[in-house]
Amino acid sequence: MKRLLGGILLAVAILIMVTSGLCSLSFIVIGLFSGNTVDALSMLLYALVIGGVPFVVGLGLFYLGRAVLRSARNDER
């Protein structure tokens, strides 16, 4: 059961991190091609604030899932 929970946590974490990373990347690309330096910097900050929070949550879930999987392996021994 721990292995299933760990796998689910890892899958959800990867999905969250990939989608927030792609969203942040799109904001950064839009900011770079806007032609205005102030817009580029503001879009970069916007991408870090909006996309950074879900990425950190996904990273936390990733480490939690990895810890659950490791404890399941130690329980089997």
Buried (B, 14 or more C-beta within 10 A) or exposed (E): EBBEBBBEBBEBBBEBBEBBBEBBEEBBEBBEEEEEEEBBEEBBEBBBEEBEEBBEBBEEBBEBBBEBBEEBEEEEE
